[in-house]
Amino acid sequence: MCCHGCQTVAQLIDRAGLDRYYDFRDALPERPEREPVGAETFLAWDRDAVYDHHAMRDCNGHYQLPLVLENVHCAACAWLIRRFVGSLPGVIDLQVDIADGRAQLLLDKDRTPLSEVAGRLASLGYRPHLDSPDASLDRDREQRREMLKALVVAGLGMMQVMSYALAGYIGAFQDIDPTSERFFQLISMVVAVPVALYSGRIFYRAAWRTLASGRMGMDVPVALAMLLALGSSIVITWLDAGETYFDSVVMFIFFLLLGRYAVLVARQKAGRLHSALARALPTQVRRLTPDGAELVSLVELASGDRVQITSGETVAADGRVLRGEAQVDEALLSGESIPRRRVPGDTVLAGSLVRDGQIEITVEQLGQGTALAGIVRLLDQARQFRPRLAQLADRIAGAFVAFVLTAAAISAIAWTFVDPAHALPVALAVLVVSCPCALALGTPVALASATRGMARLGVLIHRPDALEALPKISHLVFDKTGTLTRSDPELVETRLEAGLDADQARRLAGRLERVSRHPLASAFAPFDDGAPVEQAQAVASQGVQGRIDGVEYRLGRPAFVGEALEARPVEPGPGQWLALADGQQLLAWFRVELRLRDGAEDLIEQLHRDGKTLVLASGDRAANVQALAERLGIEHWHAEQSPADKLALVRSLQAEGHRVAMIGDGINDAPVLAGADVSMALAEGADIARTQADLVITGQGLQRLAAALALAPKVRRIIAENLAWALLYNLTALPFAAFGLIPPWAAAIGMSASSLLVVLNARRLGRS
């Protein structure tokens, strides 16, 4: 064994029965640069502050953490990590992305501490690092810096070698003496070889990684062309046997790097919104204590702390306003350009900016539990998602690489019989000009730009495939409450039936609705006095129930409340009525009014113009649903629909051959959202993180949904343009190169320009 680490891994693999690792491994490992480390090295990771800052806790109490791993190179690495580290009792799930060395860990820290997971990863040679915005930014900077250094070296080398080559070209017309010609060849080799090895290493490494994993990557023909040209030129120079290609080598390395650098910068710009969100929080906050205010770092903040925020400062955590009043700008989270007034009892979100005023808040969510972190996770998922079109383009590109290699070989053989001096230049030109980089870039950069543009408008894309499917939608099913109507209802009337006064009835209702996430529940929040409720439970689309002071209460739809009584209570009049009852009698009625969301009427009108069929499905009673449908001009409506009824409605439309989109509130409509071809949800605050719809519309207005519907056809068009251009370029350029009409340096310019063109074309979506 080369070191203690290798011996340890071999023993661990053998003892754990993981010897199938060698069925997957197709590349030799790198020699470790340091001795392995154990769990004791990572004991600091077990602190609560680390979990609060870096992890998201799910409903089961498990923690989801993003990690960055060193030395992840191939599928065997990912397999070994999943099988060996994933076998720890507390590791619920572990996903490894070999493309960028990132991992997503779902951990039960009570069964296995994070330090043990990290120690085992490190013992295998995959030292972990906690992911952070600063670390991501540093990686981007380092990537740009390395490529820029390679580009500068290639540029300087190109100028030097071209000056020597130019002297040789001029001398060819003026009978240059053999000694001078030999000198220019030798000095060109002295300059070109280190330039090609240093600046071209990006392509050589990428080509080797893809070959080692058993695939034909796009860098394979490029690296092969460079090495062939360089190697043949060295041999020719050594044997003094004719014309060399040092100038062509350094030229197409320079032009390829120039194009690659431009693409890198453009793609990193597409991720700047993600970085801006992740870096939006302040590093210090003003915490209030009995002794006064103190400045503390963000990681020292805990749930329940009181924080003071003044004009010009950014909110550091999700919380509820205790004192004061302020105008709060939530543009970074929701796209709302107009600040919103926040008063005691209102929720404020991490990343919001206090424009005017001063507030004191109680911290409720920190770190990965904030709405801001939820948005960042959605953007991360969208960026890592590989849509079907991108996967298809990758498969085509992989097959095209093999075709290019074959075409280059055939061209070289053919030119050997026609003009042997042109055989190598033609083969090099074919290898470079037909590299399908633009084909592979066309779809992902378009979706990345669309994701960025939509996020700026307040539309978060959870599944980018939805943008491809959206233009094909024929039917749109809308929920009513919280979707077409606003999610901030108002309690406008209280009617008493027995035993309580109005204040008592409202306080009981406020306590019960504390556990509900239905939009109507917020109408009772001002009356919640915080008194405890036992066995509180929210029943989807029905109401809430719980025990207060030993008495069982129900609040909600008449049918739900009537289950605890002898007969179903009858609403006292038109409107939205909720009943309150104990186990023996009806106690009170509450009438709640909802206003239409901003932009609802304009959206429905636009969808009618586009020829879409609209359906309104609501759990509300028929009179209310019909009234809203008639007001908006929606012909098809269904009342008193449970989540199961809505799902059945969607499936019946799909069975008739229709493509159905569902627009709901993201929480109560989760089953039907999952069953639709495309799901869209309106969400605010903490709901953003919990919503699993394909598209999440933040804020209060429906104008964003109209923007998403308008942008979707543009996305398909841009993707089609990119793929068409890439295919047209490759199919056109290849025969020109094969017939010797394109020199290698011009081939490098053409390939780089085609890649840059699809990136710039895709960026139009970000500006739409």
Secondary structure, DSSP 8 states (H G I E B T S, - for coil): --SHHHHHHHHHHHHTT-TTHHHH--S-----SS----GGGGGGGGSHHHHHHH-EE-TTS-EEEEEEESS--SHHHHHHIIIIITTSTTEEEEEEETTTTEEEEEE-TTTS-HHHHHHHHHHTT--EEE--HHHHHHHHHHHHHHHHHHHHHHHHHHHHHHHHHHHHHHHHHTT--HHHHHHHHHHHHHHHHHHHHHHTHHHHHHHHHHHHTT---THHHHHHHHHHHHHHHHHHHHHT-S---HHHHHHHHHHHHHHHHHHHHHHHHHTHHHHHHHT-S-SEEEEEETTEEEEEEGGG--TT-EEEEETT-B--SEEEEEEEEEEEE-HHHH---S-EEE-TT-EE-TT-EEEEEEEEEEEEE-GGGSHHHHHHHHHHHHHH---HHHHHHHHHHHHHHHHHHHHHHHHHHHHHHH-HHHHHHHHHHHHHHT-THHHHHHHHHHHHHHHHHHHHHTEEES-THHHHHGGG--EEEE-IIIIIB-S--EEEEEEE-SS--HHHHHHHHHHHGGG--SGGGGGGGGG------EEEEEETTTEEEEEETTEEEEEE-HHHHHTTSSS----SSSSEEEEEEESSSEEEEEEEE--B-TTHHHHHHHHHHTT-EEEEE-SS-HHHHHHHHHHHT--EEE-S--HHHHHHHHHHHHHTT--EEEEE-SSTTHHHHHHSSEEEEEE-TTHHHH---SEEEESS-SHHHHHHHHHHHHHHHHHHHHHHHHHHHHHHHHHHHHTT-S-HHHHHHHHHHHHHHHHHHHHHHHT-
